[in-house]
Each structure stands twice: as C-alpha cells, then as structure tokens.
Amino acid sequence: MPSRFRSPSTCPALVGASLMLLGLLTGCRQDMHDQPKMFPLRSTTLFPDGRSVRPQPQGTVARSQTGADYFTTGMQDGVEGDGMPFPVTETVLRRGQERYNVYCSPCHSRVGNGKGRIVERGYYQATSFHSDRLRRAPLGHFFSVITNGYGAMPDYAAQLSPQDRWAVAAYIRALQLSQSATQQDVPPGKTVSPIDSVSEQSGLPANFLDSWTGSPVQSISASSEPSMAGFAPSSASLKTLPSGENGGHQTAAPAQVAAKEANGDAGKGKKIYMENCAVCHQPTRAGMPPIFPSLLGIVDRVGETRVRTVARTGIPDAKPPMPPHPNLTDKDITDLIAFLRSK
C-alpha cells in the first residue's frame, strides 16, 4: 500500500503473524501415523513372552469367527462333503430359489446355464451348472464357492447366511436334476411326463427350451467316444479327404489318426477348455489381467511341460489360487495344449 497509508506497526505485525503460523504448521503431526506401534512377527518388550501379536483369549469368539463344522464350512475331513446338514423340504427349496434368483441368476440365469442377463449384455461368461463336472460336484462344493468365491465370482458370505447358502446349493441341485435326472431319481409312486409331450400339450413350440438349456459342455476323456449326433464338422475338429473315384469319401489313414492323437485334437481341447478354464481365463483365452493371466501364446511362453504341470496340480499359492484338475487325463491335457497352440 502507499507509504502514506501504511501504519508504522504493520510490518512487525505481519512478520509476527507469519512466524506464529509457521510454528503452528510445524507443530502439526500425524500422531496416528507417527506413534509407536507393534508389527506382526516382531518382538516386543511390552509382554513377558516377547510376542507383539497376542493370542486369542480362551473362551472368546473373534469378530467374523465361525465354527469349523460342516454346517459352516461344507468340508468333512478337509474334503467337500456331499450332503445337506439339515433335511431338504419344499420350504428350503423355495427359499433357495428366492435367494438364487436374487444373487445368482444375473450371471448364471434362472435355469443355471450360465447365460444370465448381464452375460448376454457383454459381461464375463458364467459357468453352466449342467456341465458334467458340476453335475458330479458334491453339494459342499457349491456351499464353499458361495462362501469363498471362485475365479471371477466374489463370495456371498456377507449377503447369505449359512442356512441360505445351503438352501441355494440344494436348489442348484434341483436345477441340475430338472434337466438331467434319470428314472432312478424319481421318487416311488411319482410319474414323469417327457418334456416334449408337456410342451406339446401346452401349445409351445418344440424348441422352446433351447434358449433356456443352452448347450452344456460335455467333458471328453481318452476312454470315451464323443457322440456325433447333431455335431457339425468344422475345420478345427473334422476334415474330409477328397472324394475317390467312386464318389465316396476316403477315410483318414491310420498314420494320420495316430499323428493327430499324438499332437492333440484342438477341437476336443476347446471343449475341455470351455468346461474347465473359461470361467476364469475367459472363452477368448485373453483372461482378466492382472488377476487371471492371458493364455494366448502361453505354450510358447512357458513351455508344454509347465502347462501340463499347472493343469494337473494348479497353483495353490496364486492370488486367487488356481485349483488342480485331477479329472483331466494325459490325453485331455494333450488336446487342451493343442487348442492353446491354435490361433
């Protein structure tokens, strides 16, 4: 300001205020960050035993701590159990259906074929409960997955009580039986009408269930011959040799068949991949980095031996851990590698 308006005491006052503000700022400390604290696995002289992490007092229950029984874990002697911890009634199934439709159907659809609404709108492909692998899975597996999550699926332990998780697991089994039950599964005294006759009596088209059931992926092993009914040959799975002089198709020579078995069948490998790997690494093999790595070019990057080892034993220390696949035979893995090599 002009000197004629400046008070003689203005400058000293400003200097004093600045020094006071500076002192206040330098005196401010983040005490919660700077205070002495204990670190896990470090010793301390505060307690007689020298441990900084204190053991849980006897007779107490920690927050979020639950029991280790079958009802809360779905495990029996470290293995997923196959049974309900309480009787299955119509009330239980109705409760499971209601919870399933809220938390599971957006991805897995209301019939469990993995084609829920958000999947149809571009979200990651969900697994189908009607695959051979999950039809054979014990009930404890579904309870464990709901509790702990699996692959791209989060856990629902905070949303569903153990009672509700078991109800959902029972309803999933009911969904599976609704599309794959045999006559032996029908209770005594009950009659079953073929679905084709039911649809005809209801005036529905013969293929009205196609969009619901989808195309469950069947696992293929070296000891089983795949059914060719309704199978459309493709360049990746079947190749027809040129016609002979008689106009008929020639069959592949034994040497060609043996070479294909040794090198793996990419067509069968794709089916194995879709059933066992696609839920995490996606049908495109692109994965969801950094959580689920891409498998594009994986055989060239890490080698066939590493792929075989991981397919058999998994990677238990990965985050999230990759499970083993003991159901895959050597021939299955060879076919899988052939598919992973394909472009």
N, C-alpha and C positions, 0 to 999 in steps of 0.2 A: 504494500500500500504506500501511497505517498508519504514521505517523511514527516510532512506537517500533520498527518493524522495518526502517526504511529506513537503509541504510548511508550515511554522510556522503559517500562517494566514488561513489555510484550515479549521481547526476545528471551530473557531469562525464564519467563513462564513457559514458553514453548519448549525450551530445552529441558526444563524440569519435567514437563508432562511426557516428553518423548522418552526420557530416561526411566520414568515410572512405568510407562507402557512396556518398554523393553524388559524391565525387571519382572513384570508380571508374566510376559511371554516365556522368558527363560525359566521361570519358576513352575510353569505348567508341565507336568509329566504324565505319561500314560501309566499310572500306577498298576493297572491291571496287567499291563504287558511287562513292566519292569520289576514287579515284585518277585521275591524269591519263590520258587515253586519246585515241585518234585517232578522227575521224569521217570517214565516206566523203565524198568530194568536197571536203574541207577541206585546205588546205595545211599543211605542217609543215616545220620547220627541221631535223628529225632526219635526213632523207635529202637527198642533194645535188640530186635532181630536184624536191624540194618536194612530192611526192605522198605522201599518207598511205596510200592503197591501193596495195599493191605488186603489180607484175605477176608472173605465174606464171613461175618459173624455167624456162628451156629444158630440154627433156629430162625433165620431170617430169609426173606424172599426178595431178590433184587427186582428192580423195575424191569418189566418185559420178560422176566424169567418164568418159564413154564416147566411143567413136568416133562419127564423123558419117557412117558408111557406111550403105548400105541395110539391112544386117542389123540395125543397132541403132536406126534411125530409121523405116524404111518409106518414106522420101522419096527421090525422084530429081529433082534439079534443082529442089527446092522444091515438088514435086508428089507426091502419094501414088502410089506405084507399084502396078502390078497384076501381081504375080508373086511366087513363093516364092524366097528366096535359096538354097535347097537342095532337092534332089529330094523329092517327096512320096511316101512309101511307106506301106504298111499300118501299120508301126510308128509312123510320125509321126502318122497319123490316130488310132490307138489312144491315143497319148499325149495328143493334143489333146482327144479325147473324155473321157479321165480328168480332165484339168485343167479342161475346160469344165464337167463335171458338178459339180466342187467349187466353182469360183468364179463361174460364170455362170448355171447352171441355177436357183439360188434365185430369181432375178428373171426371167430370160428363158425359163425352163422347159427341159426336156431336148430339146424339138424346136424351140426358138427362136421361139416365138410370142408371147413377152412375158407369158405367164400363169404365171409361176413360183409356187411355194408361198407365198412371203411377199407376193407381189402379190395372190393370192387371199385373203389374210388382212388386207388393208387397206393394204399398202404402196403406194408410188407406182407408177403404171403403167409398165412397162418397154416398150421398143420391140420390135417384131417384126422378125426378120431376113428375113422373107418379103415385106416391102413392096417395091414396085418400086424405090424409092430405094436400099435396101440390097442388093437383088439386083444392081443395076448398080454398086454401090460397089466400088472396087478392093480387093485384099487388103491393101494398105498402109494403107487407112483403118481396118480392124479392128485392125491392129497398133498404129497410132497411138492409137486410142481406148483400147485396153488399157494402153498405156504412159502416156498423159497424162490419161486420164479424159475424160468428155464429159457436160455438163449435170449431172444429179443422180448420175451414175455416177462413183465415185472411180477413181483409177488403180490398177493392179495391178503396177506396175514392181517393187515390193519383194517381191511374192509370186511372180511368174513371171519366169523368165529370158527373154532374147530368143528363145532356141530354143523354149521352151514357148509364148511368145506367138505365134510363127509357127505352131506346131502347132495352137493354138486357132483362129487365123484360118483355117487350112486346114480344120479340122473344121467351122467355121461355114459355109464354102463348101459342104462336103459336105452339111450340113443343108439348105441352100438348094436344092441340086440334087436332093435326095431328094424335094422337093415341087414343083419347077418345071422339072425337066430336060426337054429335048426329045429326039427321036430322034437328032439330030445330036450330042448329048452322050454317047451310048452308045458305048463303045469297040468297034472292029471285032471281030466274032466273038462278041459277047455278046448274049444275048437278054433282053428285058424283058417281064415279065408285068404287065398292068394291076392296080392295087391292088384294084379291085373283085373281080377273079377270085381274087386271093390271099386276100382276106378271106372270100370265099365258100368257098373250099377249106379254110380254117382254121376254118370254123364260126362266124365272128364276124358280128355284125350289120352291115348295110350302112353305117350311120352311125357305126361305132365310132371313126373317126378325127376326128370333128367336134370333140371336146373337146381334141384334140391340135393340129390345124392352126389352129383359130380362124378368124377372118375377116380375112385380110390386107387392108390398106387399099391401094387402087389409086390412084395419082396420076392426076389428071384435068387435061388441058390443053385449050386452046382449039381445038386442031386435031383432037382425038379425041372420038368419041362414046362415052359410057359404055354398057356393056352393061346392059340392063334385065332380064336373066334372073335370076329369083329376087328381084327388087327389090320390096319392099313400099312402096307410096306412103305418104308421111307428110305432115303439114300443113306441114312445113318445106321439102319438096322438090317435091311434086306436088300440084296442086289440080285437081279435076274440076269443070267448069262444070255448071250444072243441065241436066237432060235436055231435049231438044227435043220437038216434038210427035210425032215418030216414035218416041220412046222411046230414041233413041240419045243418046250423049254428044256435046255440042258441043266443038269444038276451040278452043283459045285463039286469039284474033285476032292477026294479025301485029304490031299495035301493042303488044299486051300482052307478046308474046315479046321484042320489041325493048326494051321498058322493063325487063323482067326482066334481060336481058343487060347493059344499061347500069348498072343498080343492083346487079348481082351476085346470084348464086344462093347463098343461105345453106346449102342442102343440100350443094352441091358444096364450098362453103367449109369446111364442117365436116370433110369427108373430107380436104381439104388440110391443115387444122389438125391433125387427128389424126396425119397422117403426118409433118409437119414441125415442129410446135410443141409437141405434147402431152407429149413426153418430158421437157421442162424446165418448161413452164408448166402442165402437168397437164391431163387431159381436161376438168376443170371450169373451166379458164381462171383459176383462183384463184392459180396459181403457188405458189412456196415462198419468200415474203419472209423475209429481205431479199435472198436470193441470186437468186431468179428472181421478178421482179415479177408482180403480178396483171395480167391482160389484160382483166379485167371493166371495161367502160366506157372502154377505152384509146383508142378512136377519138374519143370526145367530149373526152377529157382532152388529147391531144396533137395531134389533127387527122389527117385522112386522108393528107395529104402526108407527114407524119413516119412513119406506119405503112408507107406504100409504100417510102420510102427505107430504113427498117430491114429490111423484108422482103427487099429486093434486096441491100443491102450489109452487113447485120449491124451489130454494134457491136464492132469488134475490141479497143477499149480497155476494155470492160466486164470485170468480175471476177465470174465467169468470162466470157471473151469469147463474144459471140454470133456464130455463123458466118453468112456470107451464104447466100442461096438462089438461085443463078443459074438453077436449073431451073424456077423459077416464072415463068410468063408474066404479062403485064399482066392478062389475063382471070382467071388464077388468083388474083392478088392482089386483084382486084375482088371475086371470090367470097369470098375469105378475109375481107375487110373487111366484107362483108355478114354473114358469120357472127359476126364480133366485135361487130357492132352489135346482133345479135339478143339477146333476153333468155333 
